[in-house]
Structure formats: C-alpha cells, structure tokens
Amino acid sequence: MLERIFQLQAHGTTVRTEIIAGITTFLTMAYILFVNPPMLAETGMDIGAVFVATCLAGAIGSLIMGLLANYPIALAPGMGLNAFFTYTVVLTMGYSWQVGLGAVFLSGLIFFAMSLFKVREWIINSIPLPLRSAISAGIGLFLALIALKNAGIVVGNEATLVGLGDLSQPGPILAVLGFAVIVALVYRKITGAVMIGILLVTGLSVLLGLSQLQGIVSMPPSLMPTLMQLDIAGALDVGLVSVIFAFLFVDLFDTSGTLIGVAQRAGLMDDKGQMPKLGKALLADSTATMAGACMGTSTTTSFVESAAGIAVGGRTGLTACVVAGLFLLSLFFAPLAATIPAYATAPALFFVAVLMTEGLARIDWEDLTVSAPVVVAALTMPLTFSIANGIAFGFISWTAIKLLAGRYRDLNPALWILSILFVVKLGFFP
C-alpha cells in the first residue's frame, strides 16, 4: 500500500528511511508547539485550545502535503505571521482575535484561488527579489524585537522609547544562555537544536524555582474555545484589507521560497528546473491555512526545517505523513508546553530572526535605488510593529525612488498598482 501511494522505489527510498526523515523533520520544527500557543494566548485566546489547534493544523497540513503532492515537506503555523497576528492585528490595531482568524481564513481562501488559477507566477515574477529579501529580513527584525522584549532584555522607556532591561535578573541570563546553546548545537548539526535549547532553559527555570512543572502528559485540552470562532464578516472591514494582503503576501513568498528551496535539495526538480506538482503543494498549503483558522491558529505554512528530513533521505510524502502522526501524538504533551516560560522561547524566536535576515547579504548595496527601499521596508516592520506597514512602505519607496531616479523601466504594472493601493490605504484607512 505504501509503495502504491508514495512510489518509494521510484524515489530511491524505503519505509525505514522515510520514518527516520519524518522524525528528524519533526524534531527540528517541534519548537512551534511551545512558541505558538503562548504568543497567540496574549490576544485572549485559550492557550490549551491554541496548543491543540497548533498540533492539528500541523497534522492536517503535513498529511495533505504528503498524500496530495507526495512531497517530504511538513507544515505548521508559521513564525512571523503569528507575531503579526498577535502584536499588530489584535494588540495594536485593536481587532478581536476572532476577526484576526477571519482575516487568516480569507487570505488562505485567496491563496487557494490563486493556486487554482495560476496567478501565483505572475505575482512572484513581478516583485523584485531585493524587495522579497527585505520583507523576509524585516520579519526577522520584528521577531528579534519581540524575542528581546519577552526575554526582558529590551524594555519600554518613556525618554528613549526602548531601553535595556535588568540583566541581573534570571530571565535575561537564561535567555542569553539558551540562544548560545541553540546556535552552538545548530553549528554542530545536532538534530532538534532549537527544541533542546527551549527545554534546557525550561529545566533550569524549574530547578531554580522560577517556574513550576505543570506536568508532562495528559489528555488533550478542549478545542471548543477556539473551534469555528473566526469572524469572517468582521474581517471584511476595509481597514483589514492590508492585513489580509500581508497574511497572503508573506505566506505566498514564504511558501514558494520554501517549496522551491527544499525541492532543490531533495532533487525533486524536473529537467527544466521546475517543481512538478507545485500547484498541488500550494493547494495543500492554502487548505491547511483555512483549516487552521477554523480551529484557532494563525497562518499555516510550509516549514524550511523540512530540509533536515531531506538531508537524511526523505524523498516522498511518507516523510510528511510521519510528521503528521507525531503532531497528533504531541496532543498529549500540553502540560509540558504550559510549563515553558516566555524567556525560554525567546532564544528560539531570536534564532529564527537570525536565519531570516540572511537575505540582506544578497542585496546590491552599491545601487541606492535598491538598498534604500530595502532598508525602509526592513526597519519599518519592527519600528511600527507591523509587517503590513513594512510591506507598504517598501513598495511605495521602491516605486517612488525608481521613478524619481529615472529608472522607471525597472517598474512593472504590479508594482504601480500595489504602490498606489498602499498609498490609498495608509492615507485614508490607517
């Protein structure tokens, strides 16, 4: 049966190899189970229900990817967009988490339609690569600021806006230790490095009496507090247009980049350098986003950590299905997730931030018409605490600078249209 479904021999793999690859991938991305629930809980969502929704979204997304596209790529609620959901849409803009989930669902629905009608290629090809790198880096800086705040290293200051926290407290010290451990373990190519760092800091916190162990295993919490609580009608408010677009835009580029990058490492590209069944993979991603929103979590997306499983031989959807099974098994570890303090997940957030800012190395810093908009987009995300604002300022500055510099031939219709829409949005619907 497994041979018939996943074509193992044709891909030069075995059941044992695929299982090992699935376990490896899961261990590298399991940190999301500890990071996502407390972050979304800041909006008022039930942390137990979000934990269950995170597990189920990862299981459903990975299962669909494995069975529909037969790719060894796992899915789960994505980093960056969960922070945008919490700190911008709900805590800054003042929308309820129910409306936020409605916006996530609508972005998934639009992504689904775009995947069906193959609009994706036109949009991706229309957006300059430096601007895409700027968006990724900006999200990284946004996560870095949140991580430093959660660790107590950066605090509010009325005179200077932000300031240095009390580094004599155990929280910041343990967070710094956790980050150093994660980086060192990743450098040494230790599987599950991020999760090990989180659990190490949590263990030290419990031993020092800074937090209490809630338990390790129990029956899963109830999903009912968040199940089907999304408010789609509220998300249709004109002020949320840029929010829906931000969810869609980031997911679109994040997913496409992850799928192509991972497929190249796995040798899944065809003779023309294209990814077969890309449409099915995108359908799996968008379907998982809609399902996750219905259950109570932010955007579900393909994880670049899938490359870890591919590195040990994963080549088919059986790898993703193994990850799905492990996500379901994780439902019984909710007490452990509830034990983990914010300063234990902060190192994981900061490490992800480091990875996301690497795209800045590929920017042509000699061309000011490129570097200036990139810096604008990257810095306005953390400083306005909004991914949507960063995207908007990035597009507007790119178009305006190219036009005034006489480089209007570098612009295409998509850039003109999006820039004008962002000007209207910021000017009349801030």
N, C-alpha and C positions, 0 to 999 in steps of 0.2 A: 504493500500500500504506500509506504513512504517513498519507494522508488518511483512509483507511478505519479505521485503528487509532486515530488520535488526534483525528479530526474537526477538523482545523486551521481550515478555513474557518468552521465554526460558532463557533469560539472567536476568530475575527478575528485569526489569526496565520499565520505562514509558517514553512517549514522553516529558513530563514536566521535568523529571529528566535529560534526555539526553540534553535538551536545556540548562538547568542550568549548567550542566557539561561542555558543549561546550563554554558557555560564560566565565566560570571560567578559563578554559584552555587558551582561547584567551587572557584574561586579564593578565595572568601570562607570556605569551610569546610575547605580542604585542610590547615589547621594541625593538624587532628586526626591526620593521618598522622605528624606529628612529636611530638605531645604524648602520644598514647595508648600507643605501644609502650614508651617508657622508663618510663612510670608503671606499667604492668602488669608490666614486667620486674622491678620491685622485689619482686614476690612470688615470684620464682624462675622465672618463665616465660621461654622463649626469646624474645629481643627480635626476632629475624628472623621467627619464626613469628607473633608478635603483629602485626608490621607487615603480613604477608601477610593475616592474619585481618581486620585493620582495613580493608584495601583491599577484600577480598572481601565483608565484611559491608556496607560502603558500597555496593558494586556491586549485590549481591543485593537489599538493601533498596530502593535507588533504582529498580532495574529493576522490582521487584514493584509499587512505588507507581505507576510510570509506566504499566505495562501493565494492572494490575488496576483502579486507581482513576482513571487518566488525570489525575493532578494534578501540577503542576510543583514537587513537594516532594521534596527529597533526604533520604536517611537516612545515618547513620554512627554509630559508637559515641559515646554522649553524654558530655559533660563533667559532672562531679559524681558520677555513678554509677561512673565508672571510678576516681575518687578514693576513693569509699566502698568499692568492691571491694578496692582495694589496701590502704589505710591502716586501715580498720576491720575488714572481714571477715577478711583474711589476717594483716596485721601486728599488729593489736590483739587480735582475738578468737582468733587462732591457728589458724584453719581453713586447710586447704590450698587452693591456687588451683583444684585440680580440684573440690573441694566448692563453692567460690565460683561456678565456672561452672555447676555443677548447680543452685545457687540462682537464677542468672540464667535458666537454661532453664525452671525451674519457674515463675518469675514471668512469663515470656513465654507459657507454656502457659496459665496462669490468665488472662492478658490476652486471649489468643486466645479462650478460652471466654467471657469476659465480653463480648467483641465480638460473638460469635455470638448470645448470649442477651440482649444489650442491657441488661446490668446497669450498664454504664458511666454512663448518665444518672442513675440513682438514686444512685450513689456521689458523683458530682461535684456534683449538686444538694444533697446532704446535708452537704457540707463547706463551712463558711463561707468566703467569699472572702478575708477577712483572714488566716485560717489557711493558706490556699493561698499567699498572698503571703509569709507568714512562712517557709514551707518553702522557697520559692524563694530568699528573702534569706538564709536560714540556709545553704543550699548554696553561695551566693555567698561568704559569710564563711568557710566551710570551705575553698573553693578559694583564697581570698585568703591564708589562713594557710599553706596548702601552697606557694603561689607564693612568699611571703616566705621560707619555710624553704628552698626549692630555690634561691633567689637568694642565700642566705647573709645576708640582711638581718635575719632573726629566727633566733636560736639558742637552744639549751637553756641554762638557768641553774638550778643547784640551789637558790639562795636565793630567786629570784623566779619560778621555773618557766620563764619565757622572758626573753630579753634581746636587746640589739642586737648584731648581728654586726660584723665588722671591715669598715667601709665604705671602707677604703683598698685593699682587695683588688679586682682587676679584675672578678670575677664580679658583685658587687652593683652596681658602677658601670655595667657593660654592661646589667644587667637594668633598672636605672632608665632608662637611655637607650632601651632597647627599648620600654619601656612608654610613654614620652613620644612616641616616634615613632609607635607604633600609634594612640594617642589622636589625635594630630595628623592622621594620614592618614585615620582614620575621619571626623574632623570635616570634612576636605576632600573626603569622599566618594570616596576612592581605592579602587578595587576590589582586593581581596586585601591589605588593610592589615595584617591580623594575620600573614599568611604573610610579607609583606615585612619586618615587624619581626623575626620569628624568623630569617629568612635574613640580615638585616643584622647582627644580633648574632653569628650563627654565622660570617659572613665576617670580622668584626673579630676574633673569637676565633682564627680560623685565621691571620690576618695577624700577630697579636701572639704567635703561638706557644703559645697557651693550649690549643689542641686541634688535632688532626691531621685533615686531609681524608681520609676513608676511600674516597673515590671518589664518582662521581655516578650512573653507570648500571651495572647488572649484571643477570644472570639473577636471578629472584626467589629468595629463601631458601626452605628447605623448610618446609612447613606441618605436617609429621608430629609435631614435638614437642608440639603443642597440639591437633591434629585428633582429635576424638572422645575427648578425655581427661577430659571432665566426669564428675563423680561424683554422679549423681542420688540414689542411695541415701543417701550421706553427707549430702546437702543436706536430707533429710527429718528430720534430727535436730531435736528440739523446740526447741533453743536457736537454731535458724536461722529459726524462724517469723517473727520480727520482721524479719530480714534479707530474707527473700523478700518480705515485705509492703512493706518500704522500697523495694526494687527496683521492685515492682509499682506502688506508690503514686506514687512520683516519676515513673516513666515514664508513668503514666496521665494525670497532670495536665500534665506537660511536653508530651506528645504532643497532648493535647486542646487545650491553650492555643496551641501552635504551629500546629496544623492550622486552627483557627478564625481566629487572627490573620492567618495568611498568606492564607487563603481570602478574608478580608475585603479585604485589599489587592489581591488579584487579581480581585475582582469575581465570585467563584465561588459566592457565597451565593444562595439562591433568594429568591422573593418574600416568604417567611415569615421570612427571616433565618436559615435553617438551611442546613447544608452538605450538599448531595447527595452520596451515595456515601461518607458519613463512615464507615459500617461497613466498607466495603472498604479505606479508608485505614487504619483501626485494625487490620484483619486483616493488612495489609501490614507495619505496624509490629511487631506481635507475632510474625509469622512471621520477620521479619528478626532479632528478638532471639533466637529459638530457633536460627536458623541460625548467628548469630554466636557463641553459646555453644558450639555443636558444633565450630566452627572454632577458637575460642580467644580470644574477646574479651568484654568486659563489654557491658551493655545497649546495643542499637542503637535509635536513636530518630530522630524527625523533627527536622530542623535548622531553626531560625528563620532562619538565613542564607539559606534559600531565597527569602526576600523580596528579596534582591539581584537574583536572576534574574528575579523577577516585575517588579521595577522597570524592567527593560529590555525587557519584553514577553513573558516566558514565561507561557504560559497552559495548556499541556497536558502530558501525561505524557512527551512527547518531550523536554522540558527535563530531566526526571529521568533519562531513559534516556541522554542525553548525559553527565550526571554519572556514571552507572554506567560508561560507557565510559572516562571519564577516570580513575576509580578503578582500573579494570583496567590502564590504561596506567601508572599510578603504581607498579605492582608492580615495575617495572624500576628504581626510584629508591631502593631500600633503602639503598645505601651513603651517600647524602646524608642520609637520616633518622638513620643511625647516627652521623653526624658531629656532630649538634646537641647541645650541652651542656645541662644542666638549667637554667642561668641564662639560656639563650636562649628556652626555652619558658615560663619563669616569667612574663614580661610578658604572654604570651597568656592564661595562667591568671588573672592578676590583672585583665586587661581583661574577661574573661568574668564574673569576680566583680562588677565594677562594674555590668555590664549586669543581673545577676541581683538586685542589691539595690535596683533602682529601684522595685520593688513596694511598698517601705516608704512611699513618698510617698503612696500611696493609703489608708493606714491612718488611721482616725479616732482621733487621739491624745488627743482630749478624753474619750473613753469608756475608762476604766481597765479595764473588763471585756473590752475588745478589745485595747488596747495592751499590757497586762501579759502575756497569753498569747503575743502575737506576739513580744515581746522574749524571753520564756522559750524559745520554740521556736528563734528565730534564733540566740541566743547559745549554747545548749547543743549545737548541732551542732559548731561549731569547738572549743569548750572541752572536749567529751567525745570529739572526733574521731570522731563518728558521726552520720550522717544519721538512722539508725533511732532513736537516743536523742532527737534533737531533735524528731522527729515524735511520739514517745511523750510526752515532757514537754509538747509543745504541746497535744496532745489532752487530756491529763489536767488541765493547768492551765486550759484553756478551760472544760471541763465543771465542774470544782470551783469556779472563780471565779464562773461564771454561776449555779450552784446556790446558793452562799452569799450572793450579792448579790441573791437573789430574782428573778433573770432566767431561771428555769428554762424559761420559754416559748420562749426562744431555742434550746433544745436539742431535738434530734430523736433518734429511735431509733438512727440510725447513730452519732451522737456518743457516746451512752450505751454502746453495745455496744463500740465501739473503745476508749473510755477504760477500761472495765473490763478488757478483754483486755490493754491495755498495763500496767495496774496489776499484773495477774497475772504478765505477762511479766517486768517489772522486779523484782517481789518474789520470784519463785520461780525464774526462769530468766535471771538477769542475764548 
